[in-house]
Amino acid sequence: MNYWLVIAVSFCYLALLFGLASWAERRSAAGRSLVANPYIYALSLAVYCTAWTYYGSVGRAALGGLEYLAIYVGPTLMAPLWWVVLRKIIRICKVQRITTIADFISSRYGKDVKLGSIATIICVLGIVPYISIQLKAIASSLFILTGRAGATEAFPDTSFFITLGLGLFTIVYGTRHVEATERHEGMVTAIAFESVLKLVVFLVAGVFVTYGVFKGFDDIMRQARSLPDFEQLMSFKTEGGYAQWFWMVVLSMMAILFLPRQFQVAVVENVNEEHLNKAMWLFPLYLFAINIFVLPIAFGGDLLFRNGTVDADMFVLAIPLSQGQDLLALLVYLGGYSAATSMVIVATISLSVMMSNNLIMPLLVGIPALKNRYQHKLTVILLYSRRLCILLVLLLAYLYYKGVAEYYSLLEIGLVSFAAVAQFAPAIIGGIFWKEGTRYGALTGILVGAILWFYTLVVPSIVGVGLLPATILAEGPLGISWLKPFELFGLEGMDYISHAMFWSMFLNTGLYIGVSLLTRQTSQERNQAEVFVDIFKYSTVFETSIVWKGTAYIPDIRSLLVNFLGEKRAESALKTYRRKYPEPEDATGKADPKLVTYAEKLLAGVIGSSSARIMVASVAKEEKISIDEVLHILRESQQLISINNELRRKSLELRKATQQLSSANEQLRLLDEQKDEFLSTVTHELRTPLTSIRALSEILYDNPDLDREDQEHFLHTIVKESERLTRLITHVLDLEKFESGKYELNLSEVRIEEIVQESLDALESLVQEKNIELLVDVQHEMPAIRADRDRLIQVMVNLVSNAIKFCNPDNGQISVSGYYLDGMIKINVSDNGKGIDEEAKKQVFDKFYQAQNQNIRKPEGSGLGLAISKKIIESHKGQMWVESEVGKGARFSFVVPVHVKEEAAKV
């Protein structure tokens, strides 16, 4: 493929990353952040899958078979523990504004400068080789794709310019602000995009090899059996035995937590702790997906390139090229390019912040002459120091690639880097779960572990390229055999990674615990230990749980913040503090200890915790505080937290009680209104027939000679009105009996279809009078039930009467249906009237419902019919309800069980 075409595509891809990152940051500025999304967060964690995964896994599988899986088993096992371990680390870092792994260790152990500096140096030594293999992967894939030999390129070569391009992107989107805790939304979006790209392309390449070059998994495995080492490759027992599997799994479990790039995306860039819930299953799923085709590609490469002319690391690219698939090969190259660049970008950002905060700033702020000279230029110095550190890290990685990495596989160098950051595990894991860990314990453990790591892994790689004599490996330094790097202290029979991990982790952990038990913590260490271990107790009142005692002045604190944050951001930070703690300022200008702590926390997010400690100490006179005072203050903080929680709980209870009381008062008010309305309605209903009866009676009394026909008419009306009075009074009394539980049902064997028919017969004349179409569909021979016949007739008459009253006056239609199902008899009465709205449906069975609505139209009757009907059905262990839409009529339904127990007779 044309060399310049591939170069152009490479730089166009970088331009795409620039554009994508810029777009993401513009969205964030407009309040539409992309990274506030658990899927973006989970995809950014896939920065774990670098060129080592993309190319190196295939190479490892081709040479070592199933060994490569151990690197992915570890993170998969660790993912379920993230809610316990990683969430705690995230919370600590948010509260204490920690930005790097070195700063985390330094902050936990008393904000010790030496500890942070040593951790930074170890990270640089361990990660620079890892960055170098990404450059190697880019260069190797470029050479294979274009057919050029890398050895013929003189300095500066193509990989050098690609390195500069990555440096430029990292500077632009990784060091735009001095505050390292500020999230890099553009960078994270670009990383998430690259995670999708490398996965999709790798899967496409895998499908092509498996189903395009070969005829599926079965075909590849069948042909692979002809390979001389097939059985060994498919065995879980490696050359180093099961110990190799164990240490590789442990190593990868530590790497997923403590690699600087993982710490950056998982902790610093985290927007919401809840995003871990998605990442805990989505990230292992990603690892599974990207490994599906590793073995088929590895075996396919072994079968296609039996002569060994192609590096196994490059099988994924070489196979499409060998089949004439240039476009697919170019896509594969871009997938590997994205895998490498994502790691380089994030790792260099993390290392640059570490170097500036833990190496450069402690020197600058710790030497009075330098601090006084540059104190007004600290922000500029901080930004440019990080940018220079990015370039320095990439330059070191490039030089390591040209001098050492070319001679080793991607996996070999990657494991060396994993082992480097694993040295932080005892100090970090112990630091967040064990309060007794001390600065000296952490310092001793990390130093000894790092020295053993360097001696057993880095020194042999230097020997391998001829920079040190080979006798060191064969005979030991100065001929001391028990100091052989691969057989240290006479330990034999282990592979080099297991050997290095055993000695470094054994002594690291042992010294951390042993020295911690033999040394005492300072007050600052004790305070940090309490906060780190019990972070979920202290995170809500962090300022009050930090121990500081001494004298500081507000102008000095303000000047300190201005030097690092600028005038505008410093004033904004101070206003935020005053809103949180609106206490009057001291007349002498002295700063409250909470303000000192607040300022130190802000500075920690810019220059790291140890440098922030130095800067605060330079403007404040701190007094020594004893361990007993620390514990006393912390106990008070815990009590304050408990009191606050109790007050919050009681306040919530009080609010709930107030709401309940208010609701009860409102109900009482409504009931009182309903009572008045009900009495008004009943009084009206009583007065109307009484008035009629009295008037007609007086006419009869005063006119004894009235015609017989008129007398009979008046007497008939009097009787009718008397019956109306009787019904009203009976309804009121019945309702009172039902509600008090004193009414007794007269139970007998009855058939619902007979009750329905008898009720309809009673209302037939009224139906005909109003020209209503009556549709009846009642199932015959339904089971008999024990019920009160008269009361069920009363219910049916009431429901049908209501339907007659409210159906469409022009073309009225009523439907009555009934059927038996699953031990219940259901009856429906529907009309085609104006229907009932949602609010009215909630009150339609209320005994006061019509009284509430009489301001619209004086109702016919007292409004007790539906209330009594519902009580009657419930007394038969049944239910009644209404279904309706405005403009589509209403359907009243009730169900009664076929077998009603005798105790239902008393309600």
WOWOGI-V305332 format. One record per residue. N is the residue number from 0. RES is the residue in one letter. SS is DSSP state (a for helix, b for strand, c for the rest). D_LAST is the distance of its C-alpha to the last C-alpha in Angstrom with 2 decimals. Layout:
n = {N,N}
res = {RES,RES}
ss = {SS,SS}
d_last = {D_LAST,D_LAST}
This chain:
n = {0,1,2,3,4,5,6,7,8,9,10,11,12,13,14,15,16,17,18,19,20,21,22,23,24,25,26,27,28,29,30,31,32,33,34,35,36,37,38,39,40,41,42,43,44,45,46,47,48,49,50,51,52,53,54,55,56,57,58,59,60,61,62,63,64,65,66,67,68,69,70,71,72,73,74,75,76,77,78,79,80,81,82,83,84,85,86,87,88,89,90,91,92,93,94,95,96,97,98,99,100,101,102,103,104,105,106,107,108,109,110,111,112,113,114,115,116,117,118,119,120,121,122,123,124,125,126,127,128,129,130,131,132,133,134,135,136,137,138,139,140,141,142,143,144,145,146,147,148,149,150,151,152,153,154,155,156,157,158,159,160,161,162,163,164,165,166,167,168,169,170,171,172,173,174,175,176,177,178,179,180,181,182,183,184,185,186,187,188,189,190,191,192,193,194,195,196,197,198,199,200,201,202,203,204,205,206,207,208,209,210,211,212,213,214,215,216,217,218,219,220,221,222,223,224,225,226,227,228,229,230,231,232,233,234,235,236,237,238,239,240,241,242,243,244,245,246,247,248,249,250,251,252,253,254,255,256,257,258,259,260,261,262,263,264,265,266,267,268,269,270,271,272,273,274,275,276,277,278,279,280,281,282,283,284,285,286,287,288,289,290,291,292,293,294,295,296,297,298,299,300,301,302,303,304,305,306,307,308,309,310,311,312,313,314,315,316,317,318,319,320,321,322,323,324,325,326,327,328,329,330,331,332,333,334,335,336,337,338,339,340,341,342,343,344,345,346,347,348,349,350,351,352,353,354,355,356,357,358,359,360,361,362,363,364,365,366,367,368,369,370,371,372,373,374,375,376,377,378,379,380,381,382,383,384,385,386,387,388,389,390,391,392,393,394,395,396,397,398,399,400,401,402,403,404,405,406,407,408,409,410,411,412,413,414,415,416,417,418,419,420,421,422,423,424,425,426,427,428,429,430,431,432,433,434,435,436,437,438,439,440,441,442,443,444,445,446,447,448,449,450,451,452,453,454,455,456,457,458,459,460,461,462,463,464,465,466,467,468,469,470,471,472,473,474,475,476,477,478,479,480,481,482,483,484,485,486,487,488,489,490,491,492,493,494,495,496,497,498,499,500,501,502,503,504,505,506,507,508,509,510,511,512,513,514,515,516,517,518,519,520,521,522,523,524,525,526,527,528,529,530,531,532,533,534,535,536,537,538,539,540,541,542,543,544,545,546,547,548,549,550,551,552,553,554,555,556,557,558,559,560,561,562,563,564,565,566,567,568,569,570,571,572,573,574,575,576,577,578,579,580,581,582,583,584,585,586,587,588,589,590,591,592,593,594,595,596,597,598,599,600,601,602,603,604,605,606,607,608,609,610,611,612,613,614,615,616,617,618,619,620,621,622,623,624,625,626,627,628,629,630,631,632,633,634,635,636,637,638,639,640,641,642,643,644,645,646,647,648,649,650,651,652,653,654,655,656,657,658,659,660,661,662,663,664,665,666,667,668,669,670,671,672,673,674,675,676,677,678,679,680,681,682,683,684,685,686,687,688,689,690,691,692,693,694,695,696,697,698,699,700,701,702,703,704,705,706,707,708,709,710,711,712,713,714,715,716,717,718,719,720,721,722,723,724,725,726,727,728,729,730,731,732,733,734,735,736,737,738,739,740,741,742,743,744,745,746,747,748,749,750,751,752,753,754,755,756,757,758,759,760,761,762,763,764,765,766,767,768,769,770,771,772,773,774,775,776,777,778,779,780,781,782,783,784,785,786,787,788,789,790,791,792,793,794,795,796,797,798,799,800,801,802,803,804,805,806,807,808,809,810,811,812,813,814,815,816,817,818,819,820,821,822,823,824,825,826,827,828,829,830,831,832,833,834,835,836,837,838,839,840,841,842,843,844,845,846,847,848,849,850,851,852,853,854,855,856,857,858,859,860,861,862,863,864,865,866,867,868,869,870,871,872,873,874,875,876,877,878,879,880,881,882,883,884,885,886,887,888,889,890,891,892,893,894,895,896,897,898,899,900,901,902,903,904,905,906}
res = {M,N,Y,W,L,V,I,A,V,S,F,C,Y,L,A,L,L,F,G,L,A,S,W,A,E,R,R,S,A,A,G,R,S,L,V,A,N,P,Y,I,Y,A,L,S,L,A,V,Y,C,T,A,W,T,Y,Y,G,S,V,G,R,A,A,L,G,G,L,E,Y,L,A,I,Y,V,G,P,T,L,M,A,P,L,W,W,V,V,L,R,K,I,I,R,I,C,K,V,Q,R,I,T,T,I,A,D,F,I,S,S,R,Y,G,K,D,V,K,L,G,S,I,A,T,I,I,C,V,L,G,I,V,P,Y,I,S,I,Q,L,K,A,I,A,S,S,L,F,I,L,T,G,R,A,G,A,T,E,A,F,P,D,T,S,F,F,I,T,L,G,L,G,L,F,T,I,V,Y,G,T,R,H,V,E,A,T,E,R,H,E,G,M,V,T,A,I,A,F,E,S,V,L,K,L,V,V,F,L,V,A,G,V,F,V,T,Y,G,V,F,K,G,F,D,D,I,M,R,Q,A,R,S,L,P,D,F,E,Q,L,M,S,F,K,T,E,G,G,Y,A,Q,W,F,W,M,V,V,L,S,M,M,A,I,L,F,L,P,R,Q,F,Q,V,A,V,V,E,N,V,N,E,E,H,L,N,K,A,M,W,L,F,P,L,Y,L,F,A,I,N,I,F,V,L,P,I,A,F,G,G,D,L,L,F,R,N,G,T,V,D,A,D,M,F,V,L,A,I,P,L,S,Q,G,Q,D,L,L,A,L,L,V,Y,L,G,G,Y,S,A,A,T,S,M,V,I,V,A,T,I,S,L,S,V,M,M,S,N,N,L,I,M,P,L,L,V,G,I,P,A,L,K,N,R,Y,Q,H,K,L,T,V,I,L,L,Y,S,R,R,L,C,I,L,L,V,L,L,L,A,Y,L,Y,Y,K,G,V,A,E,Y,Y,S,L,L,E,I,G,L,V,S,F,A,A,V,A,Q,F,A,P,A,I,I,G,G,I,F,W,K,E,G,T,R,Y,G,A,L,T,G,I,L,V,G,A,I,L,W,F,Y,T,L,V,V,P,S,I,V,G,V,G,L,L,P,A,T,I,L,A,E,G,P,L,G,I,S,W,L,K,P,F,E,L,F,G,L,E,G,M,D,Y,I,S,H,A,M,F,W,S,M,F,L,N,T,G,L,Y,I,G,V,S,L,L,T,R,Q,T,S,Q,E,R,N,Q,A,E,V,F,V,D,I,F,K,Y,S,T,V,F,E,T,S,I,V,W,K,G,T,A,Y,I,P,D,I,R,S,L,L,V,N,F,L,G,E,K,R,A,E,S,A,L,K,T,Y,R,R,K,Y,P,E,P,E,D,A,T,G,K,A,D,P,K,L,V,T,Y,A,E,K,L,L,A,G,V,I,G,S,S,S,A,R,I,M,V,A,S,V,A,K,E,E,K,I,S,I,D,E,V,L,H,I,L,R,E,S,Q,Q,L,I,S,I,N,N,E,L,R,R,K,S,L,E,L,R,K,A,T,Q,Q,L,S,S,A,N,E,Q,L,R,L,L,D,E,Q,K,D,E,F,L,S,T,V,T,H,E,L,R,T,P,L,T,S,I,R,A,L,S,E,I,L,Y,D,N,P,D,L,D,R,E,D,Q,E,H,F,L,H,T,I,V,K,E,S,E,R,L,T,R,L,I,T,H,V,L,D,L,E,K,F,E,S,G,K,Y,E,L,N,L,S,E,V,R,I,E,E,I,V,Q,E,S,L,D,A,L,E,S,L,V,Q,E,K,N,I,E,L,L,V,D,V,Q,H,E,M,P,A,I,R,A,D,R,D,R,L,I,Q,V,M,V,N,L,V,S,N,A,I,K,F,C,N,P,D,N,G,Q,I,S,V,S,G,Y,Y,L,D,G,M,I,K,I,N,V,S,D,N,G,K,G,I,D,E,E,A,K,K,Q,V,F,D,K,F,Y,Q,A,Q,N,Q,N,I,R,K,P,E,G,S,G,L,G,L,A,I,S,K,K,I,I,E,S,H,K,G,Q,M,W,V,E,S,E,V,G,K,G,A,R,F,S,F,V,V,P,V,H,V,K,E,E,A,A,K,V}
ss = {c,c,a,a,a,a,a,a,a,a,a,a,a,a,a,a,a,a,a,a,a,a,a,a,a,a,a,a,a,c,c,c,c,c,c,c,c,a,a,a,a,a,a,a,a,a,a,a,c,c,a,a,a,a,a,a,a,a,a,a,a,a,a,a,a,a,a,a,a,a,a,a,a,a,a,a,a,a,a,c,c,c,c,c,c,a,a,a,a,a,a,a,a,a,a,a,c,c,c,c,a,a,a,a,a,a,a,a,c,c,c,c,a,a,a,a,a,a,a,a,a,a,a,a,a,a,a,a,a,a,a,a,a,a,a,a,a,a,a,a,a,a,a,a,a,a,c,c,c,a,a,a,c,c,c,c,c,a,a,a,a,a,a,a,a,a,a,a,a,a,a,a,a,a,c,c,c,c,c,c,c,c,c,c,a,a,a,a,a,a,a,a,a,a,a,a,a,a,a,a,a,a,a,a,a,a,a,a,a,a,a,a,a,c,c,c,a,a,a,a,a,a,a,a,c,c,c,c,c,a,a,a,a,c,c,c,c,c,c,c,c,a,a,a,a,a,a,a,a,a,a,a,a,a,a,a,a,a,c,a,a,a,a,a,a,a,a,a,c,c,c,c,c,c,a,a,a,a,a,a,a,a,a,a,a,a,a,a,a,a,c,c,c,a,a,a,a,a,a,a,a,a,a,a,c,c,c,c,c,c,c,a,a,a,a,a,a,a,a,a,a,a,c,c,c,a,a,a,a,a,a,a,a,a,a,a,a,a,a,a,a,a,a,a,a,a,a,a,a,a,a,a,a,a,a,a,a,a,a,a,a,a,a,a,a,a,c,a,a,a,a,a,a,a,a,a,a,a,a,a,a,a,a,a,a,a,a,a,a,a,a,a,a,a,a,a,a,a,a,a,a,a,a,c,a,a,a,c,c,a,a,a,a,a,a,a,a,a,a,a,a,a,a,a,a,a,a,a,a,a,a,a,a,c,c,c,c,c,a,a,a,a,a,a,a,a,a,a,a,a,a,a,a,a,a,a,a,a,a,a,a,a,a,a,c,c,c,c,c,c,a,a,a,a,c,c,a,a,a,c,a,a,a,c,c,c,c,a,a,a,c,c,c,c,c,a,a,a,a,a,a,a,a,a,a,a,a,a,a,a,a,a,a,a,a,a,a,a,c,c,c,c,a,a,a,a,a,a,a,a,a,a,a,c,a,a,a,a,a,a,a,a,a,a,a,c,c,c,c,b,b,b,b,a,a,a,a,a,a,a,a,a,a,a,a,c,a,a,a,a,a,a,a,a,a,a,a,a,a,a,c,c,c,c,c,c,c,c,c,b,c,c,a,a,a,a,a,a,a,a,a,a,a,a,a,a,a,c,a,a,a,a,a,a,a,a,a,a,a,b,b,b,c,c,c,c,a,a,a,a,a,a,a,a,a,a,a,a,a,a,a,a,a,a,a,a,a,a,a,a,a,a,a,a,a,a,a,a,a,a,a,a,a,a,a,a,a,a,a,a,a,a,a,a,a,a,a,a,a,a,a,a,a,a,a,a,a,a,a,a,a,a,a,a,a,a,a,a,a,a,a,a,c,c,c,c,c,a,a,a,a,a,a,a,a,a,a,a,a,a,a,a,a,a,a,a,a,a,a,a,a,a,a,a,a,a,a,a,a,a,c,c,c,b,c,c,b,b,b,b,c,a,a,a,a,a,a,a,a,a,a,a,c,a,a,a,a,a,a,c,c,c,b,b,b,b,b,b,c,c,c,c,c,c,b,b,b,b,a,a,a,a,a,a,a,a,a,a,a,a,a,a,a,a,a,a,c,c,c,c,c,c,b,b,b,b,b,b,b,b,b,c,c,b,b,b,b,b,b,b,b,c,c,c,c,c,c,a,a,a,a,c,c,c,c,c,c,c,a,a,a,a,c,c,c,c,c,c,c,c,c,c,c,c,a,a,a,a,a,a,a,a,a,a,a,c,c,c,b,b,b,b,b,b,c,c,c,c,c,b,b,b,b,b,b,b,b,c,c,c,c,a,a,a,a,b,c}
d_last = {92.66,94.36,94.43,94.15,91.27,89.26,90.28,89.21,85.82,85.40,86.05,83.96,81.07,81.64,81.70,78.34,76.92,78.35,76.75,73.37,73.38,74.46,71.72,69.07,70.34,70.35,66.71,65.91,67.77,65.67,62.45,61.71,62.48,62.72,62.66,59.22,57.99,57.15,59.00,62.17,61.89,61.55,64.47,66.63,66.16,67.93,71.14,71.25,72.48,76.04,79.16,79.01,75.85,77.08,80.53,80.66,77.76,79.56,82.78,81.15,79.48,82.84,84.59,81.91,79.24,75.71,76.82,75.91,72.15,72.16,72.58,69.23,67.35,67.68,65.99,63.27,62.52,62.72,60.37,57.10,58.50,59.05,55.72,56.96,60.68,61.37,58.43,59.70,63.21,61.98,60.11,63.18,65.47,63.32,63.08,66.75,68.06,69.80,71.49,73.30,73.18,76.22,74.64,71.50,73.60,75.71,72.73,70.95,74.04,74.91,75.95,79.17,81.79,83.61,80.52,79.61,83.20,83.46,80.17,81.48,84.79,83.04,80.86,83.91,85.86,82.97,81.77,85.11,85.93,82.51,83.24,86.63,85.19,83.25,86.59,88.08,85.37,85.97,89.73,89.64,87.35,89.56,92.69,91.26,89.94,93.28,95.58,97.18,98.03,96.75,99.81,102.04,100.26,101.97,100.40,98.64,96.83,93.84,91.34,92.75,91.98,88.49,87.99,89.10,86.67,83.78,85.06,85.04,81.44,80.33,82.16,80.76,77.09,77.08,79.01,78.19,76.78,77.78,74.24,73.66,69.90,69.73,68.45,70.80,68.51,71.37,72.50,69.05,68.48,71.86,71.11,67.79,69.69,72.33,69.73,68.44,72.00,73.33,70.33,70.50,74.29,74.29,71.72,73.82,76.92,75.14,74.00,77.56,79.15,76.64,76.38,79.46,82.20,80.65,78.26,75.20,74.22,75.27,78.70,79.33,78.28,80.38,83.44,82.83,83.29,87.00,87.16,88.97,86.36,83.22,81.86,82.38,80.77,77.61,77.38,75.27,78.00,80.35,83.83,82.50,79.97,76.31,77.30,78.16,74.71,73.11,75.21,74.90,71.12,71.19,73.73,71.63,68.50,70.49,72.05,68.80,68.02,71.45,73.66,74.43,73.34,69.97,69.49,70.33,67.84,65.06,65.19,67.26,66.08,62.41,60.23,56.84,56.08,53.12,55.71,56.42,53.18,54.73,58.23,57.16,56.59,58.64,61.89,61.92,61.16,64.19,66.35,65.28,66.07,69.50,70.47,69.56,73.08,75.14,76.22,76.97,79.13,80.83,81.68,82.60,85.06,86.50,87.07,88.55,90.74,92.01,95.27,93.51,94.84,91.48,89.71,86.41,84.67,85.58,84.47,81.57,84.14,87.08,85.33,84.51,88.06,89.56,87.73,88.99,85.61,86.94,83.97,81.53,83.92,83.92,80.11,80.14,82.66,80.38,77.44,79.59,80.91,77.38,76.49,79.58,79.43,75.81,76.69,79.92,78.27,75.44,77.61,80.39,78.03,76.56,80.03,81.51,78.86,79.38,83.14,83.11,80.52,81.77,85.48,86.79,84.69,85.08,88.83,88.76,86.60,87.88,91.55,92.09,95.07,93.16,90.02,91.98,93.98,91.13,88.15,87.94,88.14,85.59,83.15,85.90,87.25,83.79,83.24,86.72,86.64,83.54,85.21,88.35,86.33,84.76,88.25,89.52,86.78,87.38,91.13,90.79,88.53,91.10,93.93,91.99,91.31,95.01,96.19,93.72,90.70,92.85,93.71,90.18,87.10,84.11,81.99,84.53,84.72,80.96,80.30,82.80,80.84,77.55,79.14,80.31,76.91,75.44,77.45,74.93,72.03,72.42,72.86,69.94,67.38,68.43,68.40,64.78,63.39,65.92,66.74,69.96,71.91,75.01,77.42,80.23,78.10,77.14,80.70,82.31,79.91,80.20,83.98,84.65,82.23,83.84,87.34,86.49,84.86,88.00,90.33,88.60,87.61,89.54,92.93,93.02,92.34,95.25,97.41,96.42,97.95,101.12,100.66,100.74,102.82,101.31,102.39,99.38,97.15,99.58,100.97,98.94,100.33,103.75,103.43,100.58,98.67,95.50,95.07,94.90,92.10,90.60,91.13,90.53,91.14,91.93,88.50,89.18,87.36,84.84,84.81,85.81,82.31,80.76,83.82,83.61,79.85,80.11,82.77,81.61,77.92,78.74,81.06,79.09,75.85,77.68,79.68,76.69,74.78,77.87,79.43,76.09,75.69,79.26,79.20,77.37,75.41,76.42,73.90,73.59,72.99,70.37,68.56,68.61,67.54,64.46,63.57,64.19,62.30,59.35,59.50,55.74,55.58,58.50,58.28,56.18,58.60,61.80,64.22,63.05,63.30,66.93,69.48,72.43,74.56,77.63,79.04,78.93,79.39,77.38,80.45,81.47,78.02,77.94,81.45,80.45,77.52,79.71,82.32,79.88,77.18,79.22,78.86,75.90,73.69,74.63,73.59,70.32,69.64,70.44,68.17,65.34,66.06,66.11,62.75,61.29,63.05,63.68,65.62,68.85,72.02,74.35,77.17,79.77,78.49,77.28,74.70,71.42,71.09,68.07,70.36,72.94,70.37,69.01,72.56,73.36,70.29,71.33,74.85,73.62,72.18,75.68,78.20,76.23,74.98,78.31,80.32,77.70,78.03,81.80,81.55,79.18,81.43,84.38,82.98,81.05,82.24,79.79,79.66,79.16,75.82,75.17,72.67,70.88,70.52,69.19,66.54,65.66,65.26,63.21,60.93,60.52,59.74,57.06,55.63,55.77,53.90,51.23,51.00,50.82,48.07,46.12,46.70,45.64,42.44,41.67,42.61,40.21,37.41,38.38,38.36,34.90,33.68,35.45,33.89,30.38,31.18,32.62,29.61,27.30,29.69,29.70,25.91,26.06,28.85,27.03,23.93,26.39,28.08,24.88,23.98,27.52,27.47,24.19,25.57,28.78,27.25,25.15,28.27,30.36,28.12,28.20,31.92,32.98,32.00,33.01,36.36,36.89,36.02,38.35,41.16,41.16,40.92,43.92,45.88,45.33,46.23,49.33,50.54,50.49,53.10,50.94,51.24,48.92,47.71,46.81,45.11,42.88,42.11,41.18,39.04,37.20,36.49,35.30,32.82,31.62,31.14,29.35,26.84,26.46,25.78,23.19,21.33,21.47,20.24,17.40,16.40,16.54,14.53,11.78,11.75,11.71,8.68,6.72,8.60,8.30,4.59,6.11,5.69,6.25,7.73,11.37,12.26,15.95,18.54,19.17,21.60,20.96,24.65,24.51,21.60,23.61,26.76,25.41,24.06,27.47,29.36,27.73,28.94,32.26,34.43,33.14,33.81,37.31,37.98,37.51,39.41,36.70,37.12,34.02,33.87,31.53,31.36,28.56,29.20,29.82,28.66,25.64,23.61,21.17,17.45,14.77,12.77,12.26,15.84,15.93,13.18,15.06,18.24,17.06,16.55,19.98,21.70,20.63,21.87,25.06,25.72,25.60,27.93,30.27,30.32,31.18,33.27,37.04,38.61,41.85,40.83,37.09,35.47,31.90,30.90,27.94,27.70,25.53,26.13,24.89,25.63,24.87,21.88,20.22,20.67,21.53,22.14,24.39,25.46,28.59,31.02,34.47,34.07,35.05,32.14,30.14,31.72,30.36,29.46,27.62,25.57,24.02,22.88,22.32,18.49,18.94,18.12,21.61,23.41,25.57,26.33,27.74,30.03,31.26,34.62,35.38,34.50,32.51,29.49,28.65,25.40,23.19,21.94,18.27,18.14,17.65,15.15,12.91,13.85,12.93,9.36,9.25,11.05,9.11,5.92,8.90,10.04,12.75,14.68,16.58,19.88,23.22,26.80,29.75,33.30,35.10,37.27,35.74,32.70,29.02,26.76,22.99,21.38,18.11,17.62,15.32,16.13,18.02,16.61,12.84,12.06,10.94,8.23,6.42,6.41,3.78,0.00}
